Amino acid sequence: MKLLDVVGLNGVGHIKGFFTTCICELSIREHIFALIQQQLKLRQPVKRLWISDLTAESIATGFERLRDASEFEFLTQAARARSEADWLIGMNASRAFTTRHNTLLSVGRVQTPVLALIHDREKEIEAFQSQTFYDVWAEFKQDQIKYKGAWQGDRLTKPEEAEEIAAAVRGKIGKITKYDTKQTKEYPFKLYDLTLLQREANAKYGYSAKKTLDVAQALYERHKVISYPRTNSNYVTEQNIDGMHKALRMLGTGPYADLVQQANPNLVHKQNKSVCNPSRVEDHHAILPTLKRPGTLSKEEQNVYDLVIRRFLSHFFPPAEYKMHTVMTQVDKHLFKTNIKELLSLGWKVVLSKVDQDKGKKSKSPKKEDEEETDEWTDKKFEIDAGRPVDCVRAEMKEKATQPPKSYTEGTLLKAMESAGKQMENEELREVMKDAGLGTPATRAATIERLKKVGYIEMKGKKILITEKGKMAIDLIRHAGVDLLASPEMTGQWERRLHQISKGEAAQEKFMENVKRFTLSIIDKVMQQPAPTNAFGEEARGKRAIGKEGARSARASGRTAAKGVGRATSGRGGSAGSATLEQAAPPARSSSDGSSGISGSQRQALGSCPRSNCGGSIIEGRKGYGCSHYKQGCGFVVWKEYAGKQITETMLKSLLTKRQTQLLSFKRKDGSTVKARIVLNEPGTGQLSVREES
C-alpha cells in the first residue's frame, strides 16, 4: 500500500513543518519513513495516509481516515528484514565470488535464482532431441456439414503405417459411434495486478517488464488515470464497488461509450467473488481506472491504459457461451475424434479489440504434443445426425516433430517468478504460490534489468538468452556447494517467510539469524573453491592471486557484516533459509569430487599437464579434468561441458596434444549451423575458445 507518513500533533515545529510540507510517498516494503524516523530519533505520534490513487477525491478521503502507524508494525518488520537480507547476502556473496574468481560477479538473493531459471531452461533446450511422429487426419461430410477428425491410437513413428491408415479410410463410408454435447461458459479474466499487466503488455506489444512498469507509473503519478500499479492483487474490496460504478459512468462518454452502453452495472457487486474478494486484497486492490479522464497520452501510455480499461469493462458483461461437440467417427476399424467449439454468445469478449477477437477465433486450445484431437472454433451452427452415415471425403498423414521447451520471454519469466519457477497452469494453485514467488511485483522488472546490465542475459526479439558469463556464474555458484543461493523454489519459500513476518505469523529475528548463518556458509565455501585463472574469458580485474590471507580477509568481512546487520539500509537481490547446504565440490580438486576418496596420484592419467614446468598429470573429476598438482597450486582445468558440447576423453587428449579438437558442428543463435573447433587458448589455465573454419 502506498503510504504518506505525517508527523504532527504536538511535535517540534521544524520537524512538523518538514513532514507536512514535504510529504514523502513510499512503499511499505522499502520502509523509508521508518529509517528516517529512526535516524532523526523522532518520538512524535505518527498517522499514515493510506490511498490507492492520487486523485484529489481519494487524497481528501484518505486524510479524513488517517490510520495509526502501529497498525503497520509487522509490515515495517518485514520490509526491514527484506532489505537487510538483500544487502547482507548480495553484498557478501558478490564480494566473495568476485575476489575468488578475479572477475566482477553480481550475486543476489532474488536475481541468482531467476538467472538459474533461465540457465536451466536453456540447458533443457540444448539437450532436447526432437523425435518425428505422424498424425492421420480425415475430413468427413454429412449433407452440408464438414468436420475433421484425428485418428485415435498409439503414436505412429513410421510414415508407411500412417499412410496405410489414410489410404484405408479415404473415400469410405463411416458411422458416428458417439456424439456428446454440453454447454460451457467462459468468464472474464481476472482484473490486473502488476505482473499480469506486464505479461499481457509483453505478449501483445513486446514491452519489457520495466517499460510497462514505467508507463503504468506515469499513468498513476502524472496522469492520475489509474490506481496504484505496484499491486499483487487481482481483486477489490466492498469499498471499491461504488468507485467502479462511477468509473463506468465516466467512461460513458469518449472512445469507450459504445461498450459502456452495452455494459450491465448489476454484474459488479459485493457478492461477485471473481471481482470482490477482500480476503485476496492485502496492500492494494487490483489496478482500476480512476474518475479522472485522460488528457494527451503517448502511444505506449494509451496502449497500457487501453489494456486496463478493457479488462475493467469485461467484468460488466456476461460470460461467453459455447456449445462443445464431441464426435467419435469410425471408418472400417479406425476411430477418429473431433471436438467442435460452437460460439453461442460472445459475452464479455465484445470488449476485446477486433484484432484480439479474430485471434481468438483462429487460435486453438493449448494441447500437449501427443494429444491428437482437433479443437475447432466456429460461429456457425453445428448440426449433425448421429444416426446417419458420413462420407470420408479426404484423409492424409502429417509429419510432426516433438518441440523443445520455449526460451523465456519477459512475460513467461514473470509468470515463472510469480510461482517460484513451478510450472502451474492452474490459476488457483498459482494464486496460492503468490506468497512464495521470486521478488515482489514492484521489484521483478528491476531484477530482469539487473541481469541484462551485468551481462548475464541478452534479448533476441522477445526471447531471453543466457550469455556465457551467465552460464559460468550459475555453474560456479552450484559447484561451490551453495546450491540454495540458486534455488528458485527455496528462495520462494524465503519470500513466503517474509510474507508471514508481514502478517505477524513469523519472527523477524529468527529469519535474520538464518540469513546470517547462510551468508557465512557462502563465504566459507566460496573461499575453498578452486579458481581457474580467467575462467570467464575476460581480462582479469587484477593480477594479485587470492591466497590464504585474502580468504581469511573475505571471511572476516562477512562475519563483520553479519554482526552489523542492523546497520543495513537497502538492497536488491540477495534471500536466505535454514535448510542444510549440500556439498558439491568442483572437479579434480578434492576427494569430494565424486571419486570416492581416490587421490590424484591414484587416478588414471589422461595426459601430461600442458602448463609450463608443472610436471603433473591430467586426471578426471566429476565436473571436469584437472591437474594432479592442484595442491601445489596448478590451476589448469577443462570443464566437461563447453559451448554446448561434452568434452570427451578423446577430445581432451586432442586438446592436450594438438591444442584443438576435431571439426565439430555448432548451432548459432539464429538456428544456422557452423563448422568449428574447440581450441585450447591458455595451456596454463585450460581456457578454451571456439574457432570457426570456412
PAKETI-192540 format. One record per residue (C-alpha): residue in three letters; x, y negated, z. Coordinates in steps of 0.5 Angstrom, whole numbers, plus 500, padded with zeros to 3 digits. Last residue first. Layout:
R   resn     x     y     z
R    ALA     X     Y     Z
...
This chain:
R   resn     x     y     z
R    SER   571   543   413
R    GLU   573   545   420
R    GLU   570   542   426
R    ARG   575   542   432
R    VAL   571   544   439
R    SER   575   542   446
R    LEU   578   545   451
R    GLN   582   543   458
R    GLY   585   549   461
R    THR   590   545   466
R    GLY   597   545   464
R    PRO   596   548   457
R    GLU   591   542   455
R    ASN   588   542   449
R    LEU   586   549   448
R    VAL   582   549   442
R    ILE   575   552   441
R    ARG   574   553   433
R    ALA   569   550   428
R    LYS   564   552   423
R    VAL   557   547   423
R    THR   550   549   423
R    SER   544   544   423
R    GLY   539   543   428
R    ASP   539   536   429
R    LYS   543   537   436
R    ARG   548   541   432
R    LYS   549   548   432
R    PHE   556   552   433
R    SER   558   557   429
R    LEU   565   560   430
R    LEU   572   561   427
R    GLN   577   565   431
R    THR   579   562   437
R    GLN   585   556   439
R    ARG   591   555   442
R    LYS   594   561   439
R    THR   597   565   445
R    LEU   593   563   450
R    LEU   587   561   446
R    SER   587   568   443
R    LYS   587   571   449
R    LEU   581   568   452
R    MET   577   569   445
R    THR   578   577   446
R    GLU   577   576   454
R    THR   570   573   452
R    ILE   569   565   453
R    GLN   561   565   452
R    LYS   559   559   448
R    GLY   554   554   449
R    ALA   560   548   449
R    TYR   564   552   454
R    GLU   562   558   458
R    LYS   567   563   462
R    TRP   571   557   465
R    VAL   578   556   463
R    VAL   582   555   469
R    PHE   589   552   470
R    GLY   590   548   477
R    CYS   597   551   479
R    GLY   598   549   486
R    GLN   602   555   489
R    LYS   596   558   492
R    TYR   593   558   484
R    HIS   599   562   482
R    SER   594   568   480
R    CYS   592   563   474
R    GLY   584   562   472
R    TYR   579   565   468
R    GLY   572   563   469
R    LYS   565   564   473
R    ARG   566   570   477
R    GLY   574   571   477
R    GLU   578   574   471
R    ILE   586   573   472
R    ILE   591   569   468
R    SER   598   571   470
R    GLY   603   566   473
R    GLY   610   564   471
R    CYS   609   556   472
R    ASN   615   553   469
R    SER   610   550   463
R    ARG   603   552   464
R    PRO   601   557   459
R    CYS   599   562   464
R    SER   601   569   462
R    GLY   596   574   459
R    LEU   590   578   461
R    ALA   593   580   468
R    GLN   589   585   471
R    ARG   587   584   479
R    GLN   592   586   484
R    SER   596   580   484
R    GLY   590   575   485
R    SER   588   579   491
R    ILE   582   583   491
R    GLY   576   581   496
R    SER   570   584   492
R    SER   572   580   486
R    GLY   566   576   486
R    ASP   569   569   487
R    SER   570   570   495
R    SER   577   573   495
R    SER   579   566   493
R    ARG   581   562   486
R    ALA   579   565   480
R    PRO   572   562   479
R    PRO   569   557   484
R    ALA   566   560   491
R    ALA   558   560   491
R    GLN   557   561   499
R    GLU   550   560   500
R    LEU   547   554   505
R    THR   542   556   510
R    ALA   536   551   510
R    SER   536   545   515
R    GLY   534   540   509
R    ALA   536   534   506
R    SER   535   529   501
R    GLY   540   522   495
R    GLY   537   519   490
R    ARG   536   512   492
R    GLY   539   507   497
R    SER   537   502   503
R    THR   539   500   510
R    ALA   544   505   513
R    ARG   546   502   520
R    GLY   543   507   524
R    VAL   547   513   520
R    GLY   553   511   524
R    LYS   554   518   526
R    ALA   553   521   519
R    ALA   557   515   516
R    THR   563   517   521
R    ARG   563   524   520
R    GLY   563   523   512
R    SER   569   518   513
R    ALA   573   524   517
R    ARG   571   529   511
R    ALA   574   524   506
R    SER   580   523   510
R    ARG   581   530   511
R    ALA   581   532   504
R    GLY   585   526   502
R    GLU   591   528   507
R    LYS   590   536   505
R    GLY   591   533   497
R    ILE   588   529   492
R    ALA   592   528   487
R    ARG   594   521   485
R    LYS   594   520   478
R    GLY   587   515   478
R    ARG   581   515   475
R    ALA   582   521   470
R    GLU   581   519   463
R    GLU   575   524   460
R    GLY   575   531   458
R    PHE   570   532   464
R    ALA   575   537   468
R    ASN   581   532   467
R    THR   585   536   472
R    PRO   582   542   475
R    ALA   579   541   482
R    PRO   579   547   486
R    GLN   573   546   491
R    GLN   575   546   499
R    MET   574   539   499
R    VAL   567   540   496
R    LYS   565   545   501
R    ASP   567   540   507
R    ILE   564   534   504
R    ILE   557   538   503
R    SER   557   541   510
R    LEU   558   534   513
R    THR   552   531   509
R    PHE   547   538   511
R    ARG   549   537   518
R    LYS   547   529   518
R    VAL   541   530   514
R    ASN   538   536   519
R    GLU   539   531   524
R    MET   535   526   520
R    PHE   529   530   520
R    LYS   529   532   527
R    GLU   530   524   529
R    GLN   524   523   524
R    ALA   519   527   528
R    ALA   514   531   524
R    GLU   506   530   524
R    GLY   506   523   525
R    LYS   503   522   518
R    SER   509   518   515
R    ILE   513   523   518
R    GLN   509   529   514
R    HIS   510   525   508
R    LEU   518   525   509
R    ARG   517   533   511
R    ARG   514   533   504
R    GLU   520   530   501
R    TRP   524   535   504
R    GLN   520   541   501
R    GLY   521   537   494
R    THR   528   537   495
R    MET   528   545   496
R    GLU   524   546   490
R    PRO   528   541   486
R    SER   535   545   488
R    ALA   541   541   486
R    LEU   543   539   493
R    LEU   541   546   496
R    ASP   546   549   491
R    VAL   552   546   496
R    GLY   556   552   495
R    ALA   562   548   491
R    HIS   560   552   484
R    ARG   553   549   484
R    ILE   555   542   485
R    LEU   561   543   480
R    ASP   556   546   475
R    ILE   551   541   476
R    ALA   556   535   474
R    MET   559   539   468
R    LYS   552   540   465
R    GLY   551   532   466
R    LYS   558   530   463
R    GLU   557   535   457
R    THR   550   531   456
R    ILE   543   533   458
R    LEU   538   532   452
R    ILE   531   528   454
R    LYS   527   528   447
R    LYS   522   523   445
R    GLY   527   521   440
R    LYS   534   523   442
R    MET   535   521   449
R    GLU   541   522   453
R    ILE   543   525   460
R    TYR   548   525   465
R    GLY   552   518   462
R    VAL   551   514   469
R    LYS   546   510   466
R    LYS   542   515   463
R    LEU   541   519   470
R    ARG   540   512   473
R    GLU   534   511   468
R    ILE   531   517   470
R    THR   531   516   477
R    ALA   529   509   476
R    ALA   522   511   473
R    ARG   521   516   479
R    THR   522   511   484
R    ALA   515   508   485
R    PRO   511   514   484
R    THR   515   517   489
R    GLY   521   522   489
R    LEU   521   529   487
R    GLY   514   532   489
R    ALA   512   535   495
R    ASP   506   531   497
R    LYS   504   532   490
R    MET   504   539   491
R    VAL   497   540   493
R    GLU   495   536   487
R    ARG   499   540   482
R    LEU   495   546   485
R    GLU   488   543   484
R    GLU   490   541   477
R    ASN   492   548   475
R    GLU   497   548   469
R    MET   503   548   474
R    GLN   510   550   472
R    LYS   514   548   479
R    GLY   519   543   478
R    ALA   518   539   484
R    SER   511   538   483
R    GLU   511   531   481
R    MET   518   531   478
R    ALA   515   537   473
R    LYS   510   532   471
R    LEU   515   526   470
R    LEU   519   531   466
R    THR   513   532   461
R    GLY   512   525   460
R    GLU   520   523   460
R    THR   520   528   455
R    TYR   523   535   457
R    SER   526   540   451
R    LYS   521   545   449
R    PRO   521   552   451
R    PRO   524   557   445
R    GLN   518   559   440
R    THR   517   566   438
R    ALA   516   567   431
R    LYS   510   567   426
R    GLU   509   571   419
R    LYS   502   570   417
R    MET   498   576   414
R    GLU   492   575   410
R    ALA   485   577   409
R    ARG   479   574   405
R    VAL   472   574   403
R    CYS   471   579   409
R    ASP   463   580   408
R    VAL   458   580   414
R    PRO   453   585   416
R    ARG   446   583   419
R    GLY   444   584   427
R    ALA   449   578   430
R    ASP   445   573   426
R    ILE   450   567   425
R    GLU   449   560   427
R    PHE   454   554   428
R    LYS   451   547   428
R    LYS   456   542   425
R    ASP   461   538   430
R    THR   466   544   429
R    TRP   472   545   433
R    GLU   476   552   432
R    ASP   479   556   437
R    THR   482   562   434
R    GLU   485   568   438
R    GLU   492   572   437
R    GLU   495   570   444
R    ASP   502   572   444
R    GLU   505   565   444
R    LYS   500   563   449
R    LYS   495   558   448
R    PRO   494   551   448
R    SER   487   549   445
R    LYS   487   547   438
R    SER   487   540   436
R    LYS   483   537   430
R    LYS   477   535   433
R    GLY   481   532   439
R    LYS   486   528   434
R    ASP   480   525   431
R    GLN   477   523   437
R    ASP   484   520   439
R    VAL   484   516   432
R    LYS   477   513   433
R    SER   479   511   440
R    LEU   477   514   446
R    VAL   471   511   450
R    VAL   466   516   446
R    LYS   469   522   449
R    TRP   465   520   455
R    GLY   459   524   452
R    LEU   461   527   445
R    SER   454   532   445
R    LEU   453   538   442
R    LEU   460   540   440
R    GLU   461   547   437
R    LYS   467   551   440
R    ILE   468   557   436
R    ASN   472   563   438
R    THR   473   569   434
R    LYS   476   576   435
R    PHE   477   581   429
R    LEU   477   589   430
R    HIS   479   594   425
R    LYS   476   601   424
R    ASP   473   599   418
R    VAL   471   592   419
R    GLN   469   590   426
R    THR   467   583   428
R    MET   467   580   435
R    VAL   464   573   436
R    THR   465   569   442
R    HIS   461   562   441
R    MET   462   556   446
R    LYS   457   551   446
R    TYR   460   544   448
R    GLU   458   538   452
R    ALA   462   532   453
R    PRO   461   530   461
R    PRO   456   524   462
R    PHE   459   516   461
R    PHE   461   511   467
R    HIS   467   515   468
R    SER   470   514   461
R    LEU   470   506   463
R    PHE   476   507   467
R    ARG   480   511   463
R    ARG   478   506   457
R    ILE   480   500   461
R    VAL   487   503   464
R    LEU   489   506   457
R    ASP   487   499   454
R    TYR   491   495   459
R    VAL   497   500   457
R    ASN   496   498   450
R    GLN   495   491   451
R    GLU   501   490   455
R    GLU   505   493   450
R    LYS   502   489   445
R    SER   503   482   449
R    LEU   497   480   453
R    THR   494   473   452
R    GLY   489   472   457
R    PRO   486   478   461
R    ARG   479   477   464
R    LYS   480   477   472
R    LEU   475   482   476
R    THR   480   487   477
R    PRO   481   493   472
R    LEU   483   500   476
R    ILE   489   504   478
R    ALA   487   509   483
R    HIS   487   507   491
R    HIS   493   506   495
R    ASP   497   508   501
R    GLU   493   514   502
R    VAL   487   516   498
R    ARG   485   523   497
R    SER   481   524   503
R    PRO   477   518   501
R    ASN   474   521   495
R    CYS   470   517   490
R    VAL   471   519   483
R    SER   471   526   482
R    LYS   467   526   488
R    ASN   461   523   486
R    GLN   458   522   492
R    LYS   460   515   493
R    HIS   457   512   486
R    VAL   459   512   479
R    LEU   454   515   475
R    ASN   449   510   476
R    PRO   453   505   472
R    ASN   451   508   466
R    ALA   455   506   460
R    GLN   452   505   453
R    GLN   452   497   453
R    VAL   459   498   456
R    LEU   462   501   450
R    ASP   459   496   446
R    ALA   462   490   450
R    TYR   469   493   450
R    PRO   472   487   446
R    GLY   469   482   450
R    THR   463   481   454
R    GLY   461   487   458
R    LEU   468   488   461
R    MET   466   483   467
R    ARG   459   488   468
R    LEU   464   494   469
R    ALA   469   490   473
R    LYS   463   489   478
R    HIS   461   496   478
R    MET   468   498   480
R    GLY   468   493   485
R    ASP   462   496   488
R    ILE   465   503   488
R    ASN   471   500   491
R    GLN   469   500   499
R    GLU   467   508   498
R    THR   474   510   497
R    VAL   478   511   490
R    TYR   481   517   487
R    ASN   487   518   482
R    SER   492   517   488
R    ASN   500   516   487
R    THR   500   509   487
R    ARG   505   504   484
R    PRO   500   500   480
R    TYR   497   495   484
R    SER   490   493   481
R    ILE   489   491   474
R    VAL   488   484   471
R    LYS   493   480   475
R    HIS   496   477   469
R    ARG   503   476   472
R    GLU   503   481   478
R    TYR   499   487   476
R    LEU   499   486   468
R    ALA   506   485   469
R    GLN   507   491   474
R    ALA   504   495   469
R    VAL   509   493   463
R    ASP   515   494   468
R    LEU   512   501   470
R    THR   511   503   463
R    LYS   518   501   460
R    LYS   521   505   466
R    ALA   517   511   465
R    SER   519   510   457
R    TYR   514   508   452
R    GLY   513   513   446
R    TYR   506   510   445
R    LYS   501   516   446
R    ALA   506   521   450
R    ASN   510   516   453
R    ALA   504   512   455
R    GLU   500   518   458
R    ARG   506   520   462
R    GLN   507   514   465
R    LEU   499   513   467
R    LEU   499   520   470
R    THR   505   518   474
R    LEU   502   511   476
R    ASP   496   514   478
R    TYR   490   514   473
R    LEU   483   516   474
R    LYS   482   523   473
R    PHE   480   526   466
R    PRO   472   525   464
R    TYR   468   532   465
R    GLU   468   537   460
R    LYS   462   541   460
R    THR   460   548   457
R    GLN   454   552   455
R    LYS   455   560   453
R    THR   454   564   447
R    ASP   456   571   446
R    TYR   456   576   440
R    LYS   459   583   440
R    THR   459   588   434
R    ILE   458   584   428
R    LYS   459   588   422
R    GLY   464   588   416
R    ILE   463   589   409
R    LYS   470   590   405
R    GLY   473   585   400
R    ARG   480   585   404
R    VAL   479   590   410
R    ALA   485   595   408
R    ALA   489   590   405
R    ALA   490   586   411
R    ILE   491   592   415
R    GLU   497   594   410
R    GLU   500   587   410
R    ALA   501   587   418
R    GLU   504   594   418
R    GLU   508   592   412
R    PRO   511   586   415
R    LYS   513   590   421
R    THR   513   587   428
R    LEU   506   587   430
R    ARG   503   585   437
R    ASP   499   590   439
R    GLY   491   590   437
R    GLN   486   585   435
R    TRP   486   582   429
R    ALA   484   574   429
R    GLY   478   572   426
R    LYS   476   566   421
R    TYR   469   563   420
R    LYS   464   562   414
R    ILE   457   560   415
R    GLN   453   559   408
R    ASP   450   566   408
R    GLN   454   570   412
R    LYS   462   570   411
R    PHE   468   572   414
R    GLU   475   570   413
R    ALA   481   575   416
R    TRP   487   573   420
R    VAL   493   578   421
R    ASP   499   576   425
R    TYR   506   578   424
R    PHE   512   578   429
R    THR   519   575   429
R    GLN   523   574   435
R    SER   527   568   437
R    GLN   533   569   442
R    PHE   533   563   447
R    ALA   540   562   451
R    GLU   540   555   448
R    ILE   533   553   450
R    GLU   534   556   457
R    LYS   540   553   458
R    GLU   537   546   456
R    ARG   531   547   461
R    ASP   536   549   467
R    HIS   540   542   465
R    ILE   534   538   465
R    LEU   531   541   472
R    ALA   538   540   475
R    LEU   538   533   473
R    VAL   532   532   477
R    PRO   535   536   483
R    THR   541   531   482
R    GLN   537   525   482
R    VAL   533   526   488
R    ARG   538   527   494
R    GLY   544   524   490
R    VAL   550   525   486
R    SER   554   520   482
R    LEU   561   522   479
R    LEU   566   518   477
R    THR   572   522   475
R    ASN   578   525   480
R    HIS   575   531   481
R    ARG   576   531   489
R    THR   575   524   489
R    THR   569   523   485
R    PHE   565   529   488
R    ALA   566   527   495
R    ARG   565   520   494
R    SER   558   522   490
R    ALA   556   526   496
R    ASN   558   521   502
R    MET   554   515   498
R    GLY   548   519   496
R    ILE   547   524   502
R    LEU   547   518   507
R    TRP   544   513   503
R    ASP   538   517   501
R    ALA   537   520   508
R    GLU   538   513   511
R    SER   532   510   506
R    ARG   528   516   507
R    ALA   528   516   514
R    ARG   527   508   514
R    ALA   521   509   510
R    ALA   518   515   514
R    GLN   519   511   521
R    THR   516   505   517
R    LEU   510   509   515
R    PHE   509   512   522
R    GLU   509   505   525
R    PHE   503   503   520
R    GLU   498   502   525
R    SER   502   498   530
R    ALA   503   492   525
R    ASP   495   490   527
R    ARG   491   489   521
R    LEU   489   483   518
R    ARG   481   483   515
R    GLU   480   476   513
R    PHE   486   475   510
R    GLY   485   481   506
R    THR   478   478   504
R    ALA   482   472   501
R    ILE   487   476   498
R    SER   482   480   494
R    GLU   478   474   492
R    ALA   484   470   490
R    THR   486   476   485
R    LEU   493   480   487
R    ASP   491   487   487
R    SER   491   493   492
R    ILE   491   489   499
R    TRP   493   490   506
R    LEU   495   483   510
R    ARG   499   485   516
R    LYS   499   482   523
R    VAL   505   482   527
R    PRO   506   479   534
R    GLN   512   476   536
R    ARG   518   479   538
R    LEU   523   478   533
R    LYS   530   480   534
R    LEU   533   477   527
R    GLN   536   483   524
R    GLN   530   488   527
R    GLN   524   484   524
R    ILE   528   483   517
R    LEU   529   491   517
R    ALA   522   492   519
R    PHE   520   487   513
R    ILE   524   491   508
R    HIS   521   497   510
R    GLU   522   500   503
R    ARG   517   505   503
R    ILE   512   500   505
R    SER   513   496   499
R    LEU   514   489   499
R    GLU   511   482   498
R    CYS   514   477   503
R    ILE   510   471   505
R    CYS   515   465   504
R    THR   510   459   507
R    THR   508   464   513
R    PHE   514   467   514
R    PHE   519   462   514
R    GLY   514   457   518
R    LYS   513   462   524
R    ILE   520   463   525
R    HIS   521   455   525
R    GLY   516   454   530
R    VAL   517   460   535
R    GLY   511   464   535
R    ASN   505   463   539
R    LEU   500   466   534
R    GLY   504   468   527
R    VAL   508   473   524
R    VAL   505   475   517
R    ASP   507   481   513
R    LEU   504   482   507
R    LEU   503   489   505
R    LYS   503   493   499
R    MET   500   500   500
